[in-house]
Amino acid sequence: MHLGIYDNPLASSLAASSSVIFKHESGTDDDGSAMECTLTSGDIDLPPDGEQMMYISDFIPDFNDQVGDVTVTLKFRDHPNGTQRTEETITSATGTTHQTIRARGRQVSMVVSSNATSSFWRMGDHRFNMQPDGLRNT
């Protein structure tokens, strides 16, 4: 493994009036502006293995080292090849312990995003309060 002189990669920009050196992978902002961050999961079968429809009543976020608000969009499917639908969009602040929701499906996916200066977070283990809601969708 090649190790460089500096801890982070560097890039440069040369212009007629000025030159700039950028230090990558450092800090939480885009040169003082908010840096858009989005993470999209794949479909996750809800227990037991996507066999039953599940009613979800609460989302329990788990973000480590969170600074600033994080938006979580929950999308559900009734069947693996069925249409994906957005059921809930939640704003999770640093003190959010749970969010009451009303959703139903066999699979869930999440889009987690933030767009604020000095925003920072790490994904933890999010949880749902849910109960079986039948074998068929109506």
C-alpha positions in Angstrom: 0.0 0.0 0.0 1.4 3.4 -1.0 1.3 6.0 1.7 1.6 9.7 0.7 3.1 12.5 2.6 -0.3 14.0 3.6 -3.2 12.3 5.4 -5.8 13.4 2.9 -5.8 13.6 -0.9 -5.1 17.0 -2.4 -6.3 18.6 -5.7 -5.5 21.9 -7.3 -7.2 24.4 -9.6 -5.3 26.7 -11.7 -6.9 29.9 -13.0 -5.5 33.0 -14.7 -6.0 35.2 -11.6 -5.5 32.6 -8.7 -4.7 29.1 -7.8 -6.3 26.9 -5.2 -5.4 23.7 -3.4 -8.3 21.6 -2.1 -7.9 19.1 0.8 -10.3 16.3 0.2 -12.1 14.1 2.8 -11.8 16.7 5.5 -14.5 18.7 7.3 -18.3 18.7 6.9 -18.9 21.5 4.4 -18.3 22.3 0.8 -16.0 25.3 1.1 -18.4 27.0 3.6 -21.6 25.8 1.8 -23.8 22.9 2.8 -22.8 19.6 1.3 -25.7 17.4 0.1 -25.6 13.9 1.5 -27.9 11.1 0.4 -27.9 7.4 1.3 -30.4 5.0 -0.3 -30.9 1.4 1.0 -32.1 -1.5 -1.0 -35.4 -3.2 -0.2 -35.4 -5.0 3.2 -37.9 -7.8 3.9 -39.9 -7.1 7.0 -40.0 -10.1 9.4 -40.9 -12.9 9.0 -39.0 -12.9 5.7 -41.6 -10.7 3.9 -44.3 -13.5 4.1 -46.8 -11.3 5.9 -48.0 -7.8 5.6 -46.7 -5.8 8.6 -48.2 -2.7 10.2 -45.5 -0.3 11.3 -46.5 2.2 14.0 -43.2 3.7 15.1 -39.8 4.5 13.6 -36.9 4.6 16.1 -33.9 6.4 14.6 -30.3 5.6 15.6 -27.7 8.1 14.4 -24.3 8.3 16.0 -22.5 11.6 16.5 -25.4 13.4 15.0 -25.1 17.2 14.4 -28.0 18.8 12.6 -31.3 17.4 11.3 -31.5 14.3 9.1 -34.4 13.5 6.8 -35.5 9.9 6.5 -37.9 8.9 3.8 -39.5 5.5 4.2 -40.7 3.6 1.1 -42.7 0.4 1.1 -43.7 -2.4 -1.2 -46.5 -5.0 -0.9 -44.7 -7.4 -3.3 -41.1 -7.7 -4.5 -42.0 -6.6 -8.0 -44.8 -4.2 -6.9 -44.8 -0.5 -7.0 -42.7 1.3 -4.4 -44.6 4.0 -2.5 -43.4 6.7 -0.2 -45.4 6.4 3.1 -43.5 8.7 5.5 -40.9 11.5 5.4 -39.4 12.1 8.9 -37.1 14.9 10.1 -34.9 13.4 12.9 -33.4 16.0 15.1 -30.6 15.2 17.6 -33.1 14.6 20.4 -35.6 12.5 18.4 -36.3 9.2 20.2 -39.1 7.9 17.9 -41.5 9.1 15.3 -45.1 7.8 15.1 -46.0 6.6 11.6 -48.7 4.6 9.9 -47.4 2.3 7.2 -48.0 -1.2 5.9 -46.0 -3.5 3.6 -43.8 -6.5 3.2 -40.6 -4.6 2.3 -39.2 -1.3 3.3 -36.3 0.9 1.9 -35.0 4.2 3.3 -33.5 7.3 1.8 -31.5 9.2 4.5 -30.3 12.7 3.6 -29.1 16.0 5.0 -28.2 19.3 3.5 -27.0 21.8 6.1 -23.7 23.4 7.0 -21.8 21.6 9.7 -24.1 18.6 9.5 -22.7 15.2 10.5 -24.0 11.8 11.3 -23.2 8.1 11.2 -25.8 5.4 10.6 -26.7 3.2 13.5 -29.3 0.4 13.8 -32.7 1.9 13.1 -35.8 0.1 14.5 -39.5 -0.2 13.8 -42.3 -1.1 16.1 -44.5 -3.4 14.0 -47.0 -6.2 14.1 -48.3 -8.7 11.7 -51.2 -7.4 9.6 -52.4 -10.4 7.5 -51.1 -12.4 4.6 -52.9 -10.5 1.8 -52.8 -6.9 0.8 -56.1 -5.2 0.2 
